[in-house]
Amino acid sequence: MWLEPEELSKWAYNYCKTIEDRPEIRKYIIENEFAYSYCRDIKDRPKMRKLITNSYWAYLYCKNIKDRPEMRKLITNSCLSY
């Protein structure tokens, strides 16, 4: 049984958060939502930040974690003014 990327990302995020943050599991976090959640809930890692490419998740990152220039430049939706 194969998992869709979003399901695999969710599984990996939950594993890292609730069981153990392991690099071999962390590598399966590839979706914006779970990369953001990892940075917010576990550890703000540069490799996880690079996986955030969506305007909405970049906005939430700047608002809830840290206002970083590389995240701010990803905010392209005019409704998400920061």
N, C-alpha and C positions, 0 to 999 in steps of 0.2 A: 504494500500500500504506500503510495507516494503522497506527500503532503504538498499543498500549494505553497508558494513562497510566503504568503501572509500567515498561513497556519504554522509553518516551520519557524518563522520569525517569532511568532507569539509563544510557541513552545520553548524556544531557546531563551527568550527573555524571561519567561516564568521560571525556567530552570535556574538561570543565573540569579534571579532575585530570591527565590525561595529555597533552593538547595545549595548551590555553590557556583560562584562566578568563575567559570573555567574557560580558557581561551579556545579550546576545541569545541565548545558549545557556543560560545559568544560569536564565532565566525558565521553562524547561521542567522544571526540577526541582520537582515538586509532591508527591511521595510522601514520607511520614514517614521511611522508611528512608534515602532518598537525601538528604533535607534534613539528617538527623542526620549521615550520612557526610560530607557537604559541610562541615558545621561542624567535624567532627572532623579531617578530612584536608586541607582546603583553607584555609578561613577561617571563623571564627565570626562570621557576619553576622546582624544583627537580622532581616532579611527571611527568611533561611533558618530562624532559630529559630521564627519565627511559623508556619512550615509544619509544625512538629512539634506534633501534636495528640494523638498516641496515648500512652497511659500507659507502655507499654513503652519507646518511644523517648525519652520525657521522662526516664524513670528512667536509661537509659543515658547520656543527655546529662549529667544531674547527677553520675552516677558517674564518667564518663570525660572529660568536658570541663570543666564548671564547675557548681557548685551554685548555681543561680539560682532565686530565688523564683517567677518566672513558669513555670519548668519544673517545680519541685517541686509546685506546685498542680495540675499536670496528672496527677500520679501518683495514680491512683484505684484501682488494683488492690492489694488488701491483701497479696498475695504479694510485692509489690515494695516492701517497706519500706525506706526510706532513712534 
